[in-house]
Amino acid sequence: MHKMTALRQASSIPDFQVLGVRVHAIQIPETIARIEQWIASRENGHYVAFTGMHGVTEARRDARFRHILNTADLVVPDGMPLVWLSRWHNHPLRRRVYGPELMQAFCEKTRSQYRHFFYGGDSGVANDLAQTLRRQYGIVVAGTYAPPFRPLSLIEENEIVACVNAAAPDLLWVGLSTPKQERWMFEYREKLTVPVMLGVGAAFDLNSGKLRQAPAWMRENGLEWLFRLLIEPRRLWKRYLVAIPTSMWNVFLELLHGRKTEQTINEKYKIGESLSRNSSIARSKEEVSAKPGATLNE
């Protein structure tokens, strides 16, 4: 039932397509408002994907992951390239929906109004994040859980479900990185009695203080990737120097094809309009010539 409601709500939010991935043209205040609506409805299983070009790249290579993104209740543009693309599609977004910033903005706005559960990160990171946000904003921490870096056994999966459901959170923050966190939310969305799950990835490390953030001017101008590459070159070089540039080239081709298609449609429309006008003139001439003594002024 909740999915039908979510689809109706999501349909009211403008969106655009990037290599087969639907991205919602939304900003942080509207995202927070939508999250609160879902909590108030007490419908379980909503999930929000924070997506940049990395997520789009993964979705291009993996059809199932693309389906998971397109099934999400919200896919927010967590990356300046998607903001720029939104403007190309006539959605004048000013800023990205940056996961760490949304987490802090939500906690600052709602304070102790909701119960928060934190799932993910290295050992101790989820707890550090929870305590940091509790000190800063007075949030209510329902629980934390740091899963092992390996596939979970069936017993562990059942334990996690029981642990989260017993804690009765209103929100479940998931920090497993893309695409793992989106797959996890999709898989568990019907097992957990949680209104909203949010896959915020690096927000766990950044907002807990474990990882240093890029300067604001780099984040706001599409250069955070360079900062992260310099911090973690061995882990991120292939993503930022091979995979994402390849996807950006494909985005360019998609936009170029779309522009050519639009031009073709416009040309066909103009030709059709011209033919229709000429046909009308010809019919008028025939009608006038059929009347004795009539003339036609063109």
VEXSEMI-109197 format. One record per residue (C-alpha): residue number from 1; x, y, z. Coordinates in steps of 0.5 Angstrom, whole numbers. Example, Ala and Ser with C-alpha at 12.3 -4.5 7.8 and 13.67 -1.06 7.14 Angstrom:
// VEXSEMI-109197
+-----+-------+-------+-------+
:  nr :    xx :    yy :    zz :
+-----+-------+-------+-------+
:   1 :    25 :    -9 :    16 :
:   2 :    27 :    -2 :    14 :
+-----+-------+-------+-------+
This chain:
// VEXSEMI-109197
+-----+-------+-------+-------+
:  nr :    xx :    yy :    zz :
+-----+-------+-------+-------+
:   1 :     0 :     0 :     0 :
:   2 :     6 :     5 :     2 :
:   3 :     9 :     4 :    -5 :
:   4 :     3 :     7 :    -9 :
:   5 :     2 :    13 :    -4 :
:   6 :    10 :    14 :    -5 :
:   7 :     9 :    14 :   -13 :
:   8 :     3 :    19 :   -12 :
:   9 :     8 :    23 :    -8 :
:  10 :    14 :    22 :   -12 :
:  11 :    10 :    24 :   -19 :
:  12 :     9 :    31 :   -16 :
:  13 :    16 :    32 :   -16 :
:  14 :    19 :    34 :   -23 :
:  15 :    25 :    29 :   -25 :
:  16 :    30 :    28 :   -31 :
:  17 :    33 :    22 :   -34 :
:  18 :    41 :    21 :   -34 :
:  19 :    43 :    14 :   -37 :
:  20 :    37 :    11 :   -36 :
:  21 :    37 :    13 :   -28 :
:  22 :    31 :    18 :   -26 :
:  23 :    33 :    23 :   -22 :
:  24 :    29 :    28 :   -18 :
:  25 :    29 :    35 :   -18 :
:  26 :    29 :    37 :   -11 :
:  27 :    33 :    41 :    -6 :
:  28 :    34 :    40 :     2 :
:  29 :    28 :    43 :     5 :
:  30 :    23 :    39 :     0 :
:  31 :    27 :    33 :     2 :
:  32 :    26 :    34 :     9 :
:  33 :    19 :    36 :     8 :
:  34 :    18 :    29 :     4 :
:  35 :    21 :    25 :    10 :
:  36 :    17 :    28 :    15 :
:  37 :    11 :    26 :    11 :
:  38 :    13 :    19 :    11 :
:  39 :    14 :    19 :    18 :
:  40 :     8 :    22 :    20 :
:  41 :     4 :    17 :    15 :
:  42 :     7 :    11 :    19 :
:  43 :     8 :     7 :    12 :
:  44 :    14 :     3 :    13 :
:  45 :    20 :     2 :     7 :
:  46 :    21 :     8 :     4 :
:  47 :    28 :     9 :     2 :
:  48 :    32 :    15 :    -1 :
:  49 :    38 :    14 :    -5 :
:  50 :    43 :    20 :    -5 :
:  51 :    46 :    19 :   -12 :
:  52 :    52 :    23 :   -16 :
:  53 :    55 :    20 :   -22 :
:  54 :    58 :    15 :   -19 :
:  55 :    51 :    12 :   -18 :
:  56 :    49 :    13 :   -25 :
:  57 :    56 :    10 :   -27 :
:  58 :    54 :     3 :   -23 :
:  59 :    47 :     3 :   -26 :
:  60 :    49 :     4 :   -33 :
:  61 :    54 :    -3 :   -32 :
:  62 :    48 :    -6 :   -28 :
:  63 :    41 :    -7 :   -30 :
:  64 :    39 :    -9 :   -23 :
:  65 :    42 :    -4 :   -19 :
:  66 :    39 :     1 :   -24 :
:  67 :    32 :    -2 :   -23 :
:  68 :    34 :    -1 :   -15 :
:  69 :    35 :     6 :   -16 :
:  70 :    29 :     7 :   -20 :
:  71 :    25 :     4 :   -15 :
:  72 :    27 :     9 :   -10 :
:  73 :    22 :    13 :    -7 :
:  74 :    27 :    19 :    -8 :
:  75 :    33 :    19 :   -12 :
:  76 :    37 :    26 :   -10 :
:  77 :    42 :    29 :   -14 :
:  78 :    48 :    29 :    -9 :
:  79 :    53 :    31 :   -14 :
:  80 :    54 :    38 :   -18 :
:  81 :    54 :    34 :   -25 :
:  82 :    47 :    32 :   -24 :
:  83 :    45 :    39 :   -21 :
:  84 :    48 :    42 :   -28 :
:  85 :    45 :    37 :   -32 :
:  86 :    38 :    39 :   -28 :
:  87 :    39 :    46 :   -31 :
:  88 :    40 :    43 :   -38 :
:  89 :    33 :    39 :   -37 :
:  90 :    30 :    46 :   -35 :
:  91 :    30 :    45 :   -27 :
:  92 :    33 :    51 :   -24 :
:  93 :    37 :    47 :   -18 :
:  94 :    41 :    52 :   -14 :
:  95 :    45 :    46 :   -10 :
:  96 :    46 :    39 :    -9 :
:  97 :    43 :    35 :    -4 :
:  98 :    49 :    33 :     0 :
:  99 :    48 :    27 :     4 :
: 100 :    52 :    30 :    10 :
: 101 :    49 :    37 :    10 :
: 102 :    42 :    34 :     9 :
: 103 :    43 :    29 :    16 :
: 104 :    46 :    35 :    20 :
: 105 :    40 :    40 :    17 :
: 106 :    35 :    35 :    19 :
: 107 :    37 :    33 :    26 :
: 108 :    38 :    41 :    27 :
: 109 :    31 :    42 :    25 :
: 110 :    27 :    36 :    28 :
: 111 :    32 :    36 :    34 :
: 112 :    29 :    30 :    39 :
: 113 :    22 :    29 :    35 :
: 114 :    24 :    23 :    32 :
: 115 :    28 :    16 :    34 :
: 116 :    35 :    15 :    29 :
: 117 :    38 :     9 :    28 :
: 118 :    45 :     9 :    25 :
: 119 :    47 :     2 :    21 :
: 120 :    54 :     2 :    17 :
: 121 :    61 :     5 :    18 :
: 122 :    67 :     2 :    21 :
: 123 :    67 :    -1 :    28 :
: 124 :    65 :     5 :    32 :
: 125 :    64 :    10 :    27 :
: 126 :    56 :     9 :    27 :
: 127 :    56 :    10 :    35 :
: 128 :    61 :    16 :    34 :
: 129 :    56 :    19 :    29 :
: 130 :    50 :    18 :    34 :
: 131 :    54 :    21 :    40 :
: 132 :    56 :    27 :    36 :
: 133 :    49 :    29 :    33 :
: 134 :    46 :    28 :    40 :
: 135 :    51 :    33 :    43 :
: 136 :    50 :    38 :    37 :
: 137 :    42 :    37 :    36 :
: 138 :    40 :    33 :    42 :
: 139 :    37 :    28 :    37 :
: 140 :    34 :    21 :    40 :
: 141 :    39 :    15 :    38 :
: 142 :    35 :     9 :    38 :
: 143 :    41 :     5 :    36 :
: 144 :    47 :     3 :    32 :
: 145 :    50 :    -3 :    28 :
: 146 :    57 :    -4 :    25 :
: 147 :    56 :   -10 :    20 :
: 148 :    62 :   -14 :    18 :
: 149 :    65 :   -13 :    12 :
: 150 :    63 :   -19 :     9 :
: 151 :    57 :   -23 :     7 :
: 152 :    52 :   -24 :    13 :
: 153 :    50 :   -30 :    15 :
: 154 :    42 :   -32 :    15 :
: 155 :    43 :   -32 :    23 :
: 156 :    46 :   -25 :    23 :
: 157 :    41 :   -22 :    18 :
: 158 :    35 :   -24 :    22 :
: 159 :    39 :   -21 :    28 :
: 160 :    39 :   -15 :    25 :
: 161 :    32 :   -15 :    23 :
: 162 :    30 :   -16 :    30 :
: 163 :    35 :   -11 :    33 :
: 164 :    32 :    -5 :    28 :
: 165 :    25 :    -7 :    29 :
: 166 :    26 :    -8 :    37 :
: 167 :    29 :    -1 :    37 :
: 168 :    23 :     2 :    33 :
: 169 :    26 :     8 :    30 :
: 170 :    23 :    13 :    25 :
: 171 :    29 :    14 :    21 :
: 172 :    35 :     9 :    19 :
: 173 :    41 :    12 :    17 :
: 174 :    45 :     7 :    12 :
: 175 :    53 :     8 :    11 :
: 176 :    55 :     3 :     7 :
: 177 :    57 :     7 :     0 :
: 178 :    54 :     6 :    -7 :
: 179 :    52 :     1 :    -9 :
: 180 :    52 :    -3 :    -3 :
: 181 :    47 :     1 :     1 :
: 182 :    42 :     2 :    -4 :
: 183 :    42 :    -6 :    -5 :
: 184 :    41 :    -7 :     2 :
: 185 :    35 :    -2 :     3 :
: 186 :    32 :    -5 :    -3 :
: 187 :    33 :   -12 :     0 :
: 188 :    31 :   -10 :     7 :
: 189 :    25 :    -5 :     6 :
: 190 :    20 :   -10 :     7 :
: 191 :    23 :   -13 :    13 :
: 192 :    24 :    -7 :    17 :
: 193 :    18 :    -3 :    21 :
: 194 :    22 :     3 :    19 :
: 195 :    18 :     9 :    16 :
: 196 :    25 :    12 :    12 :
: 197 :    32 :     9 :    10 :
: 198 :    37 :    14 :     8 :
: 199 :    43 :    12 :     4 :
: 200 :    48 :    17 :     6 :
: 201 :    55 :    13 :     5 :
: 202 :    61 :    18 :     7 :
: 203 :    56 :    22 :    11 :
: 204 :    58 :    17 :    17 :
: 205 :    66 :    18 :    16 :
: 206 :    65 :    26 :    15 :
: 207 :    60 :    28 :    20 :
: 208 :    63 :    23 :    26 :
: 209 :    70 :    27 :    24 :
: 210 :    73 :    21 :    22 :
: 211 :    74 :    23 :    15 :
: 212 :    76 :    31 :    13 :
: 213 :    71 :    34 :     8 :
: 214 :    73 :    38 :     2 :
: 215 :    73 :    46 :     3 :
: 216 :    66 :    49 :     2 :
: 217 :    68 :    52 :    -5 :
: 218 :    71 :    45 :    -8 :
: 219 :    64 :    42 :    -6 :
: 220 :    60 :    48 :    -9 :
: 221 :    64 :    48 :   -15 :
: 222 :    64 :    40 :   -17 :
: 223 :    71 :    39 :   -15 :
: 224 :    70 :    35 :    -9 :
: 225 :    72 :    29 :   -13 :
: 226 :    79 :    32 :   -14 :
: 227 :    80 :    33 :    -6 :
: 228 :    77 :    26 :    -5 :
: 229 :    82 :    23 :   -10 :
: 230 :    88 :    26 :    -7 :
: 231 :    86 :    24 :     0 :
: 232 :    85 :    16 :    -2 :
: 233 :    88 :    15 :    -9 :
: 234 :    89 :     8 :    -9 :
: 235 :    82 :     7 :    -7 :
: 236 :    79 :    12 :   -12 :
: 237 :    83 :    13 :   -18 :
: 238 :    79 :     8 :   -22 :
: 239 :    73 :    11 :   -20 :
: 240 :    74 :    18 :   -22 :
: 241 :    79 :    17 :   -27 :
: 242 :    76 :    12 :   -31 :
: 243 :    69 :    10 :   -30 :
: 244 :    66 :    17 :   -29 :
: 245 :    69 :    20 :   -35 :
: 246 :    67 :    14 :   -39 :
: 247 :    60 :    16 :   -36 :
: 248 :    60 :    23 :   -37 :
: 249 :    62 :    22 :   -45 :
: 250 :    56 :    17 :   -45 :
: 251 :    52 :    23 :   -42 :
: 252 :    54 :    28 :   -47 :
: 253 :    52 :    23 :   -53 :
: 254 :    45 :    22 :   -50 :
: 255 :    44 :    30 :   -49 :
: 256 :    47 :    30 :   -56 :
: 257 :    42 :    25 :   -59 :
: 258 :    37 :    28 :   -55 :
: 259 :    38 :    35 :   -58 :
: 260 :    38 :    32 :   -65 :
: 261 :    32 :    28 :   -64 :
: 262 :    29 :    35 :   -62 :
: 263 :    31 :    38 :   -68 :
: 264 :    28 :    33 :   -72 :
: 265 :    22 :    33 :   -69 :
: 266 :    21 :    41 :   -70 :
: 267 :    23 :    40 :   -77 :
: 268 :    18 :    35 :   -78 :
: 269 :    13 :    39 :   -75 :
: 270 :    15 :    45 :   -79 :
: 271 :    14 :    41 :   -85 :
: 272 :     8 :    38 :   -83 :
: 273 :     5 :    45 :   -81 :
: 274 :     7 :    48 :   -88 :
: 275 :     4 :    42 :   -92 :
: 276 :    -2 :    43 :   -88 :
: 277 :    -2 :    50 :   -89 :
: 278 :    -1 :    49 :   -97 :
: 279 :    -7 :    44 :   -97 :
: 280 :   -12 :    49 :   -94 :
: 281 :   -10 :    54 :   -99 :
: 282 :   -11 :    49 :  -105 :
: 283 :   -18 :    47 :  -102 :
: 284 :   -20 :    54 :  -101 :
: 285 :   -18 :    56 :  -109 :
: 286 :   -22 :    50 :  -111 :
: 287 :   -28 :    52 :  -107 :
: 288 :   -27 :    59 :  -110 :
: 289 :   -26 :    57 :  -117 :
: 290 :   -32 :    53 :  -116 :
: 291 :   -37 :    59 :  -115 :
: 292 :   -38 :    63 :  -121 :
: 293 :   -35 :    70 :  -122 :
: 294 :   -31 :    69 :  -115 :
: 295 :   -24 :    71 :  -114 :
: 296 :   -19 :    69 :  -109 :
: 297 :   -14 :    74 :  -106 :
: 298 :    -7 :    71 :  -103 :
+-----+-------+-------+-------+
